[in-house]
Amino acid sequence: MFDHCLYFNTTALARQLERVWSDAFKPYNLTPSQAFTLRAVLEKPGMLHSELADTLKIARATATRAVDGLMARGLLERRSTKQDGRESEIHPTASAMELKDDLNAASARVTERLKGELGNGVFAGFVQQA
């Protein structure tokens, strides 16, 4: 019935991927969105909220809520910028730094699994279109 429905099939795929990524980050008590937010800040400490939003392709308000949640867990902190006191940089805490290699390894395992299941070409095609 929905064989040719882009909406139905992409939504079904998104639900399946959500489960795979949730399982990958469960040992760290992080949701996929929390883990990817944390990984982005770990990769570039000191980024601004607007940079984080651009990196994750989400609204700035969504990025702010994600940071707030990770701050409450002691994984991120905000620091005022030297240029503008109204803006703040986002930095990982020492606890977050301890998770960096494990989170990257968990992500790499999922990526390799998906490449194996989908094939490198199909996987690359999906990622490039996103």
C-alpha positions in Angstrom: 0.0 0.0 0.0 2.8 2.4 0.9 5.5 0.9 -1.3 6.0 4.2 -3.2 5.3 6.7 -0.4 8.4 8.7 0.4 6.9 10.0 3.7 5.9 6.6 5.1 9.2 4.9 4.1 11.5 7.6 5.3 9.6 7.9 8.6 9.8 4.1 9.1 13.6 4.2 8.4 14.0 7.1 10.8 12.3 5.0 13.6 14.5 2.1 12.9 17.6 4.3 13.0 16.5 5.9 16.2 16.4 2.5 17.8 19.8 1.6 16.5 21.4 4.8 17.7 19.5 4.7 21.1 21.0 1.2 21.7 24.5 2.5 20.9 24.4 5.4 23.4 22.3 3.6 26.1 25.5 2.5 28.0 26.3 6.2 28.5 22.7 7.1 29.5 22.4 9.4 26.6 19.8 9.8 23.9 21.1 10.0 20.3 20.4 13.8 20.2 22.3 14.3 23.5 25.2 12.2 22.3 25.5 14.0 18.9 25.2 17.3 20.7 28.0 16.3 23.1 30.1 14.9 20.3 29.8 18.2 18.4 31.0 20.2 21.4 33.8 17.7 22.1 35.0 18.1 18.6 35.0 21.9 18.7 35.0 23.2 22.3 34.0 26.8 22.6 31.5 26.8 19.8 28.6 29.2 20.0 25.0 28.1 20.1 24.5 29.3 16.6 27.4 27.2 15.4 26.1 24.2 17.3 22.6 24.6 15.7 24.2 24.9 12.2 26.4 21.8 12.8 23.4 19.7 14.0 21.0 21.3 11.4 18.5 22.2 14.2 17.0 25.4 15.4 19.0 27.5 17.8 16.3 27.1 20.5 16.6 23.4 20.1 20.3 23.6 20.5 19.9 25.7 23.6 17.6 23.1 25.2 20.0 20.3 24.4 22.9 22.2 26.0 20.7 23.0 29.0 20.0 19.3 29.5 23.7 18.3 29.2 24.6 21.1 31.6 22.2 19.7 34.1 24.0 16.4 33.8 27.4 18.0 34.4 28.7 17.4 30.8 28.7 20.9 29.3 29.2 24.4 30.6 28.8 27.9 29.2 31.4 30.6 29.3 31.0 34.2 28.4 32.8 35.3 25.3 35.4 38.1 25.3 33.8 39.9 22.4 30.2 40.0 23.6 28.9 39.4 27.1 25.5 38.3 25.8 27.0 35.4 23.9 28.4 32.3 25.5 30.7 29.5 24.3 29.9 25.9 25.0 32.6 23.8 26.6 32.8 20.1 27.6 33.5 19.4 31.2 36.1 16.9 32.4 33.4 14.3 32.7 32.4 14.8 29.1 36.0 14.6 28.0 36.2 11.1 29.6 33.4 10.0 27.3 34.8 11.3 24.0 36.6 8.2 22.8 33.8 5.9 23.9 31.1 7.9 22.2 33.2 8.1 19.0 33.8 4.4 19.1 30.1 3.6 19.6 29.2 5.9 16.7 31.9 4.2 14.5 30.4 0.8 15.3 26.9 1.8 14.2 28.3 3.5 11.1 30.1 0.3 10.1 27.1 -1.8 10.9 24.9 0.4 8.7 27.4 0.4 5.9 27.5 -3.4 6.1 23.7 -3.7 6.0 23.1 -1.0 3.3 26.3 -1.2 1.4 28.8 1.6 1.2 27.3 3.2 -1.9 23.7 3.4 -0.5 25.0 4.5 2.8 27.1 7.3 1.3 24.1 8.3 -0.9 21.8 8.7 2.1 24.4 10.7 4.0 25.2 13.1 1.1 21.5 13.8 0.5 20.8 14.7 4.1 
